[in-house]
């Protein structure tokens, strides 16, 4: 089953690259040199964007597989814990004292089962893979966004963050200058 998925992804990647190459070749012809603006920039970056999107598709598949395994582990643990509670306590009690005992058993069973799950190497490995794939996807989307923003002559996220840092630094300097100026005025007024 996995081999079929790999073959399909390989075919998809090959076709995407083929069409991106075709568009790239067509956009580099002398007739297209007269085109200006963001659309021209976008066509020159189309191959980069297509490559990033193609790789992102494989990462999405891997992420979804890890996510399915993650939720599968949680649901299996829930079902197992519920079976243990049912086998230990039987029917749900009707009086208040028995209900409290039932709650304690329920909490203990679920706590033990989920602690075992969270302490297992398989769960840890899958969760690590899940987070890693999510971060890879975020990085890939940021790369695509940067390519598109640069093509549109708009500032990238890093450039905006740099501007915010500079503005923060300037605000701090202005605050220090104003407080120093106020202290100087106060001293003059005191004399």
Protein Blocks (a to p, Z undefined) as FASTA:
>chain_A
ZZmmmmmmmmmmmmmmmmmmmmmmmmmpmklmmpgcjklmmmmmmmmmmmmmmmmmmmmm
mmmmmmmmmmmmmmmmmmmmmmmmmmmnopadfbfklmmmmmmmmmmmmmmmmmmmmmpm
klmmmmmmmmmmmmmmmmmmmmmmmmmmmmnopacfklmmmmmmmmmmmmmmmmmmmmmm
mmmmmmmmmZZ
